[in-house]
Amino acid sequence: MVEYVKKLQRLNNIELEIPQEPIDSIIENPKEYALNFVEFQVTKNLMKYIEAQKLGKTFALKNMEIKDGEK
């Protein structure tokens, strides 16, 4: 179980890259800037998100097996 947690911690360690844009363009359209930022981060880390979701599901199922065995 500890290995699952260690892997999840590794996957959850993501670096956010803040796009460097002129402040005038950000002020002019902050919603577009925010949407571009989010889209970039999700695209960049998509495989980590998918792997973490699968690992979390596996962890939960293993945890339920252990609890069922204790009954």
Helices and strands as residue ranges (DSSP letters): H 2-12, H 23-28, H 30-70
